[in-house]
Amino acid sequence: MKHSIAIAVATVLLLATGVTFAQSGNMMNGGAWGGGWMGGYGGIWMPILMLVVVVALVVWVIAQQKK
């Protein structure tokens, strides 16, 4: 059961990251380096931050399963 919950949480976070990447870059307001995501409040850093958080969570879940 713990394994299923961990997979569900990781899936939701990966989907959220996918949405973040889909909204960044050239699709909204031009280039990815300046004011791309959320009207200029995140730029490229918000998707990178989301990716780091998701990777850290997946590593943590895997480490918890090995105990």
N, C-alpha and C positions, 0 to 999 in steps of 0.2 A: 504494500500500500504506500509506503514512504517513497518508493521508487516512482510510482505513478504520479504522485503529487509533485515530486521534483521535476519530472518530465513536463508536467502540465505548466508549472511555473516557468520553467526555462522556455517552453514554447511560446507562452504569452509574452515574455520579455523579448524573445527573438522577433516575434511579429511586431512588437512596438518599435524595435530597432529598424525593422524593414520599412515601417511607415515613416520613421524619421529620415531614413536615407532617401525614400521616395520623394519627400518634400524638400530635400536639400538640392543645392546645385543649380543647374540651369533651368529646372522646372519652375522655380519661383524666383522672381526678381533678378534674373541674370546669373552671374557667376557664383561659384561655390566659395570663394575666399572672402568676399566682402559681406554683403547682406543677403545671403541666400535664404536661410531657414527662419521662419516666423518673422518675416519682415525686417530682418537685420539684427535680431537679438541673439542669434546663435552662430551663424556662419557655418563653417566646417567643424567647429569645435563641439557642437552639440551632438552630431552623429558619432564623432570619435569618442566622446564621453559615454554615450549610450553603449557603444561597442565594448569599451573597457569594463563597464559595469556588468554587462551580460557575460563577458568572458570570465570575470572574477566570480560571478555567481555560479556559473557552470563548474568552474574549478572547485569552488567551495562545496557544491553538492556532491561532486565526485569524491572529494576528500572525506566527506561525512559518510558516504556509503562504504568506504574502505575500513572504517573503524569497527 
